[in-house]
């Protein structure tokens, strides 16, 4: 086994211990010598592992204390969540809660975006977003389309709409979330089980944008409530089957 493989393996083990609560926030990790013995590696490799964990946001050095576990729910960034999603089959409840948070965050984004465009749609040209939708509509008619393809098409619509609205920070967040979701097949399958449903929904959203129809926008966004419940139920089932 190469050193890089060993580093990945030990990093994953310790990250999982933190994610699963075996190592709690504020708890000090064992000494470098002890970690080397526990994982049958040399101290220099332990230092690489600790640097990897620190860079991802799982631990931090504290003077006079050593390496301390961080509160990943409070301080964790995208890199922490990449690890958590990697543990999806072993931590299904955590992943379901995480996806629920992402869906709720997207709902807030949709609400804010639609309020902005329906005030004066002439300021924000929806033609590029409509073109992005055409790709999704085409995929929805393909009986062999994969969930991953639908995910990429929906993400392209989100990117295009965000760029049109001048939401640079939102675009960066959407890119990160999109990449995060794509790493777990069960998540993507649960989200995009019905491509035609996504194509229809986005068609309604873009029509509301083009016509400044606030009532249509509100009614379309309300549909997300039930859809999110159904999606999370599907995700629980898929993760349970994969565990």
N, C-alpha and C positions, 0 to 999 in steps of 0.2 A: 504494500500500500504506500503510495507517495505521501510526502509530507503535506501537500495541499489537501489531499483527501482526508488525512488524519485531522487536520485543522478543521475542515468542514464538518467532519463527524462529531468531534468533541464540542465544537461551537454549537451545533444543533442540539446536542445532549444537554448542555448547560442552559441554552435558550429555552428548551422545552421545560426544564425544571423551573425556570422563572415563570414562563407562561402558564404552567399548570398549578403554580402556587406552592410547589415543593420548596422553592427558595423564595422567601417573601421580601417585599420592598423594605429596604433599610437593613437587611441582613448582610453580614460580611461573608464574602466567599472564603473558602479555606485558603491557606497559604499556597504560594506557587509550588513549593515542594510537595505539599499534600495533594494538590490537584494533579501534579505529575505522577504521583504514586497511584492515585485513584483511577487515572485514565491510561496508565502505562505508557506515558510519553515523557520526553525530556523537558526540563524547565524552559528552555528557549522556545519550544513549541507551545507551551502553556502561555508564554508571554504573547505570542502571535494570536492565540485564541482569545485572550483577554482584550487585546487591542481590537480584534474583530467584534467582540461583544460590546466594547465601549463605543466603537464607531456606529454600531447599529442602534445604540441607545438602551441596552439592557443593564449596563453597569456603569459605575463611575468611580474614579479614585478619590479617596478622602484622606487628607493628611492625618496621620496618627491612627487611622482606622484600617486602611487597606482598600480593597476593592469591594464596593457596596452595590447591592442590587437596587436598581431604580424602580420607582413606581411607574410601570410601563403604561398603565391605563391613563395616568395623569400626564406623563411626559413623553410617551411613545410617539414616534413619527412614522413615516411611511416604511422605513426599513424594518422597524419592529413589526409592523403589520404584515410585511412580506414573510417574515418568519412564522407569525401566527397562522397565516393562511396555509403555509407549508405543513402545519400540524393539523390541518382541518379534520382528517379522519380520526385523530386522537382527541381533539378538543371541539367536537361538533357544536356544543351549545355556545361556546365562545364565538365560533365562526358565524353562527346564525345571528347572534347579537350584533356582531360587527357588520354583517351585510344589512341588517335592519338599520343600523346607524347610517350606513352609506346611502340607503334608499331614502331615509328621512332627510339627509343632507341634500340629495338631488332634488327632493320635493321642494325644499326651500329655494334652491336655485331656480327651478321652473317657475315658482310663484313670483320671484323677484323679476325674472326675465320677462314673463308675460305682462306684468304690470308696466314694465318699461316700454315694451313694444306696442301695447294696445293704446297707450296715450297718444302716440303719433307714429304709426308704422312707416310713414314716408321717410322718416329719418334713418330707418334701418332696413336696408334692402334685403328682402327674404329670398331673392332668386337663387343665391348660392346654396341656401339651406334647402330649398325646394329641389335643386339638382342633387344634393346629397341624399334626399329622401328617395329619389328615383332608383338609386342603387339598392336601397333597402326593399323597395317595392318589387324590384326584379328578383331579389333573393327570396322574397316571400312566396313567389310562384314556383320556385324550384323544389321539387319533392326531396331532393338529395342534399339540400342546404344543411350546413352544420351550425350548431349553436355558436361556435367561435366566429364564423363568418358573419352571422347576424350581429354578434357583439361588436365586431369591428365596424360594421355599417352604422350601427346606432352611435357608437363612439365618434364616428366621423360627422354625423349630424350634430352631436353635441359640440364637437370642436368647431365646426363651421358656424353654428349659431353663436357660440361664445366669442369667436373672433369677430363676427359681424357686429355684436353688441359692444365690442371693445373691452371685454372682460379678460384682461391678460392674466390676472391672478387666478381667476376661476378656470381658465383654460389649463393652466399648469396643474391645478388640483384635479381637474377632470382627466388629464393625461395620466397622472399618478394613480388615480382610482381605477381607471380603465385597465392599466397594466396589472394592478393588484388583483382585480377580479378575474382576469384572464388566466391567472396561474392555477386556479382550482377548477377542473372540468365540471365538478358537481355544481359549483356556483353558476357557471355559465349556462349549463343545461337547465338549471332551475329558473334562471332569469329569462331565457329565450326559448322556452318550450313551444311557443306559438308565434312564429315570425310574422304571420299576417296580422296578429293583434298589435304588434309593435308598429307595423307599417300603417295600419289604420289610425292608431293613436297619434303618431307623428303627423299624419296627414291632417288630422283635426287641429293639432297645435299650430301647424304652419298656416292653415286656412284662417284661424283666429288671428294670427299675426298679420297676415296680408289684408284682412278686412277690418282690423281693429275691433273685433267682436269680443268684448270682455266677457259676455255671458257664455259664449262658446268656450272661451279659454277656461273659465271657472269650472264649467261642467266637465270639460275634458280632464282637467287636473284632479277633480274629485274622484274620478274613476281609479286613480292611483291607489286610493285607500284600500279597496277590496283586492286589487291586483297585488299589492305588496303582501297582504295576508296570505293569499294563495301561493305567492312565490316563496315565502318563508316556509310554508308547510311543505312545499315540494323539496326545498333545500334540506329540511330536517330528514325527510324520507331518504333522499339520496345520500346524505352523509351517514345516516344509520346503516344503509346498505353497504357503504364503502368501508365502514369501520370493522 
